[in-house]
Amino acid sequence: MLKDKTGQSVPKATFHTRDGHEWVDITTDDIFKGKTVVVFSLPGAFTPTCSSTHVPRYNQLAETFKKHGVDEIVCVSVNDSFVMNAWQQEQKAYNIRFIPDGNGEFTDGMGLLVDKDNLGFGKRSWRYSMLVKDGVIEKMFLEPEVEGDPFEASDADTMLAYIAPEAPKPVDVTIFTRPGCPFCAKAKHMLEEADMAYEELILNRDYTEQTLRAVANATTVPQIFVAGEKVGGSDDLESWLTHAKS
């Protein structure tokens, strides 16, 4: 049976990481000593739930966590450093520290090293998250011990609700642009002034005009979407921001 280790110290371990062309050993003291750290651990890099939901949301909410006293967010997986580094780059998750527990030393110390032989994975980590203060686990969210790969409790929103239940969450914003567009530059500046993080999609790199017509029913840029709703162009965004402040 998997055990909640709330109130206990994290196990001692050394992680063999690759920084450029050099091997760098990082210990649990390096990560946790004197710091407040959110850890989430998962079965494997590049796997579906981990890549589509678990990592992206922690990466998106990283600044919100930091505003509420979290020094660092750490992703742990029983994978080697080359895989973890490649996964971080593929995810563009630079707000998170990716830690390779290649030998499963840390995960075994947590009592959460499980068999995934049926998938050809060998030994991997059970999915969980925890808030660690100066090496002591203050709160742990352990996924239920059921078949498959449950993802109900270790998500970023659950952790944030524990740390700062009243904290406003960032609004999801996407902006369609094209290179050299002055109205796009104006819209991005307005979003930055409003402290609204956004994802930018650039014409002929991330999308085509056909996609713009299909999604926004428009051929001009920028086209801004906020929380699933179309705002429109830069003038529309200016009006939307003015209304949002009132």
N, C-alpha and C positions, 0 to 999 in steps of 0.2 A: 504494500500500500504506500502511495506517495504521501509525504508528510509536509504540512505547512511549517516552515521554520521561522516564523515571526518571533522576534525576540532573541534569536541566536545570532552569532557572528558568522559572516561569510567564511567559507573554507579558504585556506591558504592555497595558492596556486601560482604558477608561473606560466605566462602565455608567450609563445614564440611568434613574434610578429615580424613582418617584412616591411621596412620603411625604405622605399627606393630600392637600392641594391644591397642594403644592409639588413642583417638580422638584428632585431632589438628585442630583448627579453623585458616583459612588463609583468610586474607582480600585482597581486591583489592589493597590497599596501599602496602601490603607485596609483591605483584606480580609486580606492575607497578612503584611505586615511585622511581624516580631517575634512571630508567632503560629503555633500548630500548628492547621492547618485540614484537615478532611476535605471534599473536593469530590466531588459526583456530578453527572454531566451526562447528559441524556436527550433524546430526539427532540422531545418537545413536551408542554406543559401539557395537562391534562385527557385525555390519551391513556390507553388501558386499562392496560398494564403499569405505566406511570409512576404512575398514580393508585391502582391496586389493591395494588401491592407495593413499588415502589422508594421512593416518598416515605413511606408509612406506617411502614415498618420502620426507616428512618433516624430518623424522628421518635420512634418508640418507644424506640430504643436511645440517644437523644441523651444522656441522663443518664449512662448507662454509659460512653459515649465520653468524656464530660467527667471522669469519675472516673479515667480513664486518660490524662489529659494533653491531650485535644483541647479547644481553646478554642472552636471553632465548627464547625458543619456547614453547608455551602453547597450549594444546588441551583442549577445553571446550565442554562438552556435558551434556545434562539434564539426567544424570544417577547418581546413588549413588556411594559412594567412593569404596565400595567393588567391584562393577562391573568395575569401571575405573581402579582400581589396577590390577584386574585379566586380563583386556584387555591389559594393558601395558606389563604385563608379557608374555601374549600369543603372542604379537606382537614383544617382545624383543626391544621395543622402548624406550630405556633408555636415549636417547638424548633429550627427550621431557618431559615436566612436564604435567601430566594429572590432570585436575581440574574437580571435580564433581560439577555440578550446579544442585544438586538433586531437589531443590525446584523451579528451573527456575528463581531465583531472578535476577541473572545477565543478563540472556537472555531476560527476560521481560524488564529489564531496557534498553537493547539495542533495544527494539522494535521488536525483532526477534523471539518471542515465538509464534509458529504456531501450529495449530491443525493437528495431524496425527492420528485422530480417525479412519480413514478408514483402517489403518494398525494395530490398537489396541495399538498404542504407546501413546495415549493421547497427552499432550503438549510436544513439542520438539523444538529444535533450527533449524532455517533456516541455510543453509550452507553458510559460509562466512569466510573471513580472514581479518586481519587488522594489520597494523604496528602501534604500540603505543609507544610514547616517553614521559616518565614522566607522564603517565596517560592521555595523549591527543592523540587522533586518528589522525595520520598523513595521512594515506591512508587506504582505505577500499575497498575490493573486494567482492561485494555482488552478489550471484548467481541470475540469472534472475528469475523473478516471473512467472514461468510457471508450468504446471502440472508435478508431479513426483518429482524427486530428481536431479535437474540439477547439473552438475559438470563441469563448463567451466571456472571459473574465480578465484576460491579460492585455487587453487593448489599451491604447493611449487615452481614450476618453474616460475609461473607468479609473485609470490611475490619476488623471487630472481631477476628476470628481472627488477623489479621496484627498488629494493635496490641497486643492483650492476649489471647493464646490461652487463658489459664486463667480469664478473667473470667466469672463467672456471669451468665447472661442473665436479664432480668426474666421473671417468670412471667406468662402471659396470664390476666387475671382480668376477669370480667364480673359485674355485680350488677344484678338486676332490682329496682326499687324503686317506691314510689308516694309522692307528696307527703304530708308530715306523718306518715309512719310512723316511730315511735320505734325500732322494731327495725331498720329500715333505717339509721337514723342510728347506732345502736350498731354495726352490722356495718361500716359505712364507717369509723367511728372505729377499730375493731380492725384493719382493713386498713391504714389510715394509720399506726397505731402499729407495725405489722409491716413498714412501708416497702414495701408492695405496691401499686403503681399499679394502678388499675382503670378500666374503662369502665362508666359507669352508664347503664342504660336505664330511663326513667321511664314509668310506666303512663299510657296515653292520650296520650302525646307520641311515644314511640318504639315502643310495642308495645301490644297489647290483651290482655285476659285470655285470649282464645282462643290467642294466641301463647304465653302463659305456660303454659297447660295443655299445648300441643303440645310445647313445649321441655322444661319442667321437670316435667310431670305434676303440677302443683300450682296452687292458686288463692291461696295466701298469699305475701306478700313479707316480707323479701327472699328472693330465690333467688340463690345465689352459685355460679358455675362457675369452676373453676381448671384450666387446661391441658386443656380438653375434658371434664373430669369434674364432675359435679354434687356440690357440697358440701352445699347445702341452705340452711337459715335461719341466723339469727344464733347460736343455740345450737350448731348443727352446725358453724358456722365457728369458734366458740370452741374446741370440741373438736378440730377439724382443726388449728388453729394450735398448740394445746398439744402435740398429737402430733408436729407438724412440728418443734417445737423440741427434742423429746426424742431 
